[in-house]
Structures are given as structure tokens and as C-alpha cells.
């Protein structure tokens, strides 16, 4: 008997869904209907249902994975070592991403058209003199607020609001102090959270099975509604961000994998293909987290011990693409207003982008909140955010893919440093 045709791998299913969504979306309009049913409404319903299913997984998955991983580390020095490596990686890659964005936007200057600030041409309002005066009264209060969010007033309320920083901090403490109680109680607590983690993985596998349908609906809705006309007024800015993201994704991170971890980047790209396509489609690193963990563990060969610690943490605090985008957007808006930022002021933008990227929730368009903080900090009108909304969705999809790939790179590099043999390492001669 002939063997049945092998089922297409998930990333191919997602890729096919993406292509179909783009093609069919271009053929229709926002008012297109079949038998009186608006296609946009159907796509909106299916896409939202899929995103809700993914978000349903996030809180219990993050808590169970972090508590289980930290409690399983056992000795304090193991937690400290792994934590320091993870923190060092996240800070380094985010800073590199921001600096890449800063160099690209300063060289290309998308806010300058024929040597003149693009403020009038793109219809921006606002008093530049008043903007500059607003800078003088700024303080570090808003930046401090990011750190205050690390300690939740109510962990349940923070979880309900999607404030993952507080939830992660509480989970880290819970997992750590689980190792400090007596053996009998520790075994009971660990068994409970290990069981919750296993259950969440099974639910995750079930939800991910619907990924191609959800991806089709989400992308179809975007193309059906806006097409590509919205990108034309901001093409230079759009491609400026894409160039900076590409440099980080295809140059900086692969170099880091090769030089620091001795890992073959091409093999890792292949291992992470499903998660990257999911991240691009959903524009949500938190929603992609279940698939990211699956790819890193099953396809890249990283242990649950390392991946369950680094990836949930990375989905919230490691936002390379977001930090890069925040920096480029802020400098672009300053250029468009004709406001010259000194090196000191640009360093301020870099620092704030680094700090705020830590607190950005892994959901679509959450970086707009962080950009608001940056603009306010350097004295630019918040209303200028409207300038970039036309292209934000697609760029959000691109930078989320960078965020997720950076998380996965951190997991394999740290796993290699811990003595693990990851599948993405070069084959021996």
C-alpha cells in the first residue's frame, strides 16, 4: 500500500496562507461581500478569535514555565548564572539594535526632503519653538515608572491588564523561594507547576493547529482594508526601518551566534521558520511565545530548563526590533519637524528606547505607547505619532519577527554556554 502523502509542515501552511491572503485581499475591497456577508467582518472575527485563543495561553504558560524552570534550577548559583547571562544578552542585543537604527536614520534622513524638513509637505502642525521649550522641564519621572512596574501592586490585576513585567517578576520570586522550603513541600509545589506546564503545552499544540486559518484572516483583513496605498507617503521612512531591521536580523544576530555561540545561523533560521512567520503574521511576541518555545525546544534542541527561563522573559523584556523602531521613529519625527537633536539628545533617545522596550507588552502596536514617552521626553508633540500610523502595522509585523528571532538566538547561545548540544550548531567535519 502506498504511504499517505506527508502533511505539510506548519511553516509551509502559514506561508501558503500568507500568500493567499495577500492575493485575495488585493482582488477585493473593504466593502467586498459574498451572499451579503462582508468579507472584512468575517476575517475580523476569525482573526480576533485566533488571537484571543493565543492570548488565553499567555498568563498560565508564562507563570508555569518560569516557576517550573526556576524551581528546577535548584541551587542559587545556577539561577544567578543563568539570569546574568540572559540579562547580559538582552541588554547587549537591544543596544546594538538601537544603535543600528540610529546610524541608518541619521544617514538616510527620511524626515528631510530635498534638504528641507518635511513638516509642511506631510501636513504636520505644532510650534517648534514651543516644542523646544518643553524639553527644558522634563525629568526622569517617566523612565522611573518603567522600573516601578517591575513590582506589581496586584499581580492578578497586572496579569488581567497584560502587564507582563510584574507577572514575570512575581513568577521569578515564586520559583526562587520554592527552592528555599523543605523538601516535601517543594516536591509538591514543583509537581503542581510541572503538571500545569505540561497541560499548557498540550493546549498550545491544539491552538497552534489553527494557525494557518488565523494567519490568513489577519493578513487578509489588513490587505483588504488598506492595500499598499498607505505606504506611499512614507516610503523612505518605511524602507529605512526595514533596512535597519534587516541589518540586525541578517547581520548582527547571525554574527553573534557564530562568534559567541559557534552556532550555524542558517540552521537556526530553518529551525525558527514557523515561529518567525507566526510572529510576522500576528505582530505579537506574546501570542507567538507558545510556538517559539516549541521551535526552540523541538527544532533547535534547547533544553526546557534554558528555554523555559529565557523565552518567557524575552517575550516581554527583549524587544530588539521594537527598540530599534522607537529610536528611528523618534528621530524621523524630529527631522520632519526640523528639530536638530544633538549627540547628547540622541543618546537620550537611545537610553529611553532601551528602557521603554523592556516594558512594552508583546502585543500588536504596543510600541506606540513607548514612542509617546520618547517624544514627550525629547519635547516633540505626541500628535506626531499619527504620522507613522499608516505604515505601523506592517512594520509592527516585521519588528515582532526580529524580537522573536532575537529571543531564540539568546536561548541557543545561552544553552551552548551551559554545555548543551543544540541542533543548530554546525555539523562536525
C-alpha positions in Angstrom: 0.0 0.0 0.0 1.3 3.4 -0.9 2.2 5.6 2.1 -0.1 8.6 2.6 1.1 12.0 1.5 3.0 13.6 4.3 1.2 16.5 5.8 2.8 19.9 5.1 4.9 21.4 7.9 3.3 24.2 9.8 5.6 26.9 8.4 4.7 26.0 4.9 1.0 26.0 5.8 1.4 29.5 7.3 3.4 30.7 4.2 0.7 29.5 1.8 -1.9 31.2 4.0 0.1 34.5 3.8 0.4 34.4 0.0 -3.3 33.6 -0.4 -4.3 36.4 2.0 -2.3 38.9 0.0 -3.5 37.8 -3.4 -7.2 37.6 -2.4 -7.0 40.8 -0.4 -5.7 42.7 -3.4 -8.6 41.4 -5.5 -11.2 42.7 -3.1 -12.0 45.9 -1.3 -13.1 46.8 2.3 -16.7 46.6 1.1 -16.5 43.2 -0.6 -19.2 40.8 0.3 -20.4 37.3 -0.6 -24.1 36.5 -0.2 -24.5 39.7 1.7 -21.8 38.8 4.2 -18.9 41.3 4.4 -15.5 39.6 4.0 -13.8 42.1 6.2 -16.2 41.3 9.1 -15.6 37.5 8.7 -11.8 38.0 8.6 -12.0 40.3 11.6 -14.0 37.7 13.6 -11.8 34.7 12.7 -8.6 36.7 13.3 -9.7 38.1 16.6 -10.9 34.6 17.7 -7.4 33.2 16.9 -5.6 36.0 18.8 -7.9 35.5 21.8 -7.1 31.8 21.9 -3.4 32.6 21.8 -3.6 35.3 24.5 -5.6 32.9 26.6 -2.5 30.8 26.8 0.0 33.5 27.8 -0.5 34.1 31.5 -0.7 30.5 32.7 2.0 29.5 30.2 4.4 32.2 31.4 3.7 31.5 35.1 4.0 27.8 34.8 7.1 27.8 32.6 9.1 30.4 34.7 8.1 28.9 38.1 8.8 25.4 36.9 12.2 26.4 35.3 13.4 28.5 38.2 12.3 25.9 40.8 14.1 23.3 38.8 17.4 25.2 38.8 17.8 24.2 42.4 21.0 25.9 43.6 21.1 29.7 43.9 24.3 30.0 41.9 22.7 28.2 38.9 19.8 30.7 38.9 22.2 33.6 39.3 24.5 32.4 36.5 21.6 31.8 34.0 20.0 35.1 35.0 23.2 37.1 34.4 23.8 35.5 31.0 20.2 36.2 30.0 20.3 39.8 31.2 23.7 40.5 29.5 22.4 39.1 26.2 19.2 41.1 26.2 20.8 44.4 27.1 23.6 43.9 24.5 21.3 43.0 21.6 18.8 45.7 22.3 21.6 48.3 22.5 23.1 47.1 19.2 19.7 47.2 17.5 19.1 50.8 18.7 22.5 51.9 17.5 21.9 50.3 14.1 18.6 52.2 13.8 20.2 55.4 14.9 23.0 55.2 12.3 20.6 54.3 9.5 18.1 57.1 10.2 20.9 59.6 10.6 22.5 58.6 7.3 19.2 58.3 5.2 17.4 61.2 7.0 13.9 60.2 5.9 12.4 63.3 7.5 14.3 65.6 5.2 13.0 66.1 1.6 15.3 67.9 -0.8 17.2 69.4 2.1 14.0 70.8 3.8 12.2 69.4 6.8 9.1 67.5 5.6 6.8 69.1 8.1 4.7 71.2 5.7 4.7 68.6 2.9 3.1 65.9 5.2 0.8 68.3 7.0 2.3 68.3 10.5 1.3 71.0 12.9 2.9 72.2 16.0 5.1 75.1 17.2 8.8 74.1 17.1 9.8 76.8 19.5 7.2 75.6 22.0 8.4 72.1 21.4 12.0 73.0 22.3 10.9 74.8 25.4 9.0 71.8 26.6 12.3 69.8 26.7 13.7 72.0 29.4 11.1 71.0 32.0 11.5 67.2 31.5 12.7 64.9 34.3 13.4 61.2 34.7 9.9 60.5 36.2 8.5 58.7 33.2 11.6 56.4 33.0 11.4 55.6 36.7 7.8 54.5 36.1 9.1 51.6 33.9 11.0 50.2 36.8 8.2 50.6 39.2 6.1 48.4 37.0 8.5 45.5 37.8 6.9 45.2 41.3 3.1 44.7 40.9 0.7 46.2 43.4 -1.6 43.4 42.5 -0.2 40.5 40.4 -3.7 39.3 39.3 -4.7 42.8 38.2 -1.4 43.2 36.3 -2.0 39.8 34.6 -5.5 40.8 33.6 -4.3 44.1 32.1 -1.5 42.4 30.2 1.3 44.0 32.3 3.7 41.1 32.0 6.7 42.6 33.8 5.0 42.4 37.2 3.8 38.8 36.5 7.3 37.7 35.4 8.9 39.3 38.5 6.4 37.6 40.8 6.9 34.2 39.0 10.7 34.5 39.3 10.3 35.2 43.1 7.8 32.3 43.5 10.1 29.9 41.7 13.2 31.0 43.6 11.6 30.7 47.0 10.2 27.4 46.1 13.8 26.2 46.3 14.1 27.5 49.8 11.3 25.5 51.5 11.6 22.0 52.9 11.9 19.0 50.5 8.5 17.5 50.9 6.6 20.8 50.3 9.0 21.7 47.5 8.3 18.4 45.7 4.5 19.0 45.9 4.8 22.6 44.6 7.1 21.6 41.8 4.9 18.7 40.8 1.9 21.0 40.6 3.6 23.6 38.4 5.3 21.0 36.2 1.8 19.5 35.6 0.3 22.9 34.8 3.2 23.5 32.3 2.6 20.1 30.6 -1.1 20.8 30.3 -0.5 24.2 28.8 1.9 22.7 26.2 -0.9 20.3 25.1 -3.4 23.1 24.9 -0.9 25.2 23.0 -0.3 22.4 20.4 -4.0 22.3 19.8 -4.4 26.0 19.3 -1.4 26.3 17.1 -3.0 23.7 14.8 -5.4 26.5 13.7 -2.5 28.9 13.0 -2.8 28.9 9.1 -6.5 29.9 9.4 -5.8 32.6 11.9 -2.9 34.0 9.9 -4.9 34.1 6.7 -7.7 36.0 8.4 -5.4 38.6 10.0 -3.3 39.3 6.9 -6.4 39.2 4.6 -8.1 41.9 6.7 -5.0 44.2 6.6 -4.6 43.9 2.8 -8.4 44.2 2.2 -8.6 47.4 4.2 -5.5 49.4 3.4 -3.8 47.7 0.4 -0.4 49.3 -0.2 -1.5 52.9 -0.9 -0.9 53.9 2.8 2.8 53.2 2.4 3.4 55.7 -0.5 3.8 59.0 1.5 6.2 57.3 3.9 8.2 55.0 1.7 11.6 56.4 2.7 10.8 56.0 6.4 9.3 52.6 5.8 12.3 51.2 4.0 14.6 52.9 6.4 13.1 50.9 9.2 13.1 47.7 7.1 16.8 48.2 6.3 17.8 48.7 9.9 15.7 45.7 11.0 17.3 43.6 8.2 20.8 44.6 9.3 20.0 43.4 12.8 18.2 40.2 11.7 20.6 39.1 9.0 24.0 40.6 10.1 24.2 41.5 13.8 22.4 38.5 15.3 24.0 35.8 13.0 27.4 37.3 13.8 26.6 37.0 17.5 25.5 33.4 17.1 28.6 32.5 15.1 31.2 34.4 17.1 29.8 33.9 20.6 28.0 30.6 20.4 29.7 28.9 17.5 26.3 28.2 16.0 25.4 27.9 12.3 22.9 30.7 11.7 21.4 29.1 8.6 20.3 26.0 10.6 18.8 28.2 13.2 16.8 30.2 10.6 15.4 27.0 9.4 14.5 25.8 12.9 12.7 29.0 13.7 10.9 29.5 10.4 7.4 28.6 11.8 7.8 31.0 14.7 9.1 33.8 12.5 6.1 33.5 10.2 3.7 33.4 13.1 5.4 36.5 14.7 5.2 38.3 11.3 1.5 37.4 10.9 0.3 38.1 14.4 2.6 41.1 15.3 2.6 39.7 18.8 5.6 38.1 20.5 3.5 37.0 23.5 1.0 35.3 21.2 3.9 33.7 19.3 5.5 32.5 22.6 4.0 29.0 22.6 5.3 28.3 19.1 8.6 29.9 19.8 9.1 27.6 22.7 8.1 24.6 20.6 10.6 25.5 17.8 13.5 26.3 20.2 13.0 23.0 22.2 11.9 20.6 19.4 13.7 22.0 16.4 16.7 23.8 17.8 17.4 21.2 20.6 17.5 23.6 23.6 16.5 22.1 26.9 13.3 23.0 28.7 15.5 24.3 31.6 17.0 27.0 29.5 14.2 27.8 27.1 11.5 28.0 29.8 13.6 30.6 31.6 14.8 32.7 28.7 11.9 32.8 26.3 9.0 33.9 28.5 11.4 36.5 29.9 12.5 37.5 26.4 8.9 37.8 25.1 8.4 40.7 27.5 11.8 42.4 28.1 13.8 41.6 25.0 12.4 43.8 22.2 15.3 44.4 19.8 13.1 45.3 16.8 10.8 47.4 18.9 13.6 49.4 20.5 15.1 50.0 17.0 11.8 51.1 15.7 11.2 53.5 18.6 14.5 55.2 18.0 14.1 55.5 14.2 10.5 56.8 14.6 11.5 59.5 17.2 14.5 60.7 15.1 12.4 60.7 11.9 9.6 62.8 13.5 12.3 65.2 14.9 13.7 65.5 11.4 10.3 66.1 9.9 9.7 69.0 12.4 13.1 70.5 11.6 14.3 69.9 15.1 18.0 69.1 15.3 18.9 66.7 18.0 22.5 66.9 19.4 24.5 63.8 20.1 23.6 64.1 23.8 19.9 64.3 22.9 20.2 61.3 20.6 21.9 59.4 23.3 18.9 60.2 25.5 16.7 58.8 22.8 18.8 55.6 22.8 18.7 55.3 26.5 14.9 55.8 26.7 14.3 53.4 23.8 16.3 50.8 25.7 14.4 51.3 28.9 11.0 51.5 27.4 11.5 48.5 25.2 11.8 46.5 28.4 8.3 47.4 29.5 6.5 47.1 26.2 3.9 44.3 26.2 4.3 41.7 23.4 1.1 42.7 21.7 0.4 44.5 18.3 1.2 48.2 18.3 2.2 48.4 21.9 5.3 50.2 21.0 3.2 53.3 20.1 2.9 53.9 23.8 6.6 53.8 24.3 7.1 56.2 21.4 4.8 58.6 23.1 7.1 58.5 26.1 10.2 59.1 23.9 8.5 62.0 22.0 7.4 63.6 25.3 10.9 63.2 26.8 12.6 65.0 23.9 9.9 67.6 23.6 8.1 66.6 20.4 4.3 66.7 20.1 2.6 63.3 20.8 0.2 64.0 17.9 3.1 63.4 15.6 2.6 59.7 16.1 -0.3 60.0 13.6 2.4 60.4 11.0 3.6 56.8 11.3 0.3 55.1 11.9 -0.2 54.4 8.2 2.8 52.1 8.0 2.9 51.0 11.6 1.0 47.7 11.2 3.4 46.2 8.6 6.4 47.5 10.4 5.0 46.1 13.6 4.8 42.7 12.0 8.5 43.0 10.8 9.9 44.1 14.1 8.0 41.4 16.0 9.7 38.8 13.9 13.0 40.4 14.8 12.0 40.4 18.5 11.2 36.7 18.4 14.3 35.7 16.5 16.5 37.6 19.0 14.8 35.7 21.8 15.5 32.4 20.1 19.1 33.4 19.5 19.6 34.1 23.1 18.2 30.7 24.1 20.6 28.8 21.8 23.6 30.9 22.7 22.9 30.6 26.5 22.2 26.8 26.1 25.5 26.4 24.3 27.3 28.3 27.1 25.6 25.9 29.6 27.2 22.9 27.8 24.2 21.8 25.9 24.4 20.4 22.4 21.9 22.3 20.3 20.7 21.1 16.9 21.5 24.4 15.3 25.2 24.1 15.9 27.5 23.4 12.9 27.8 19.8 11.8 31.2 18.4 12.7 33.6 17.7 9.9 
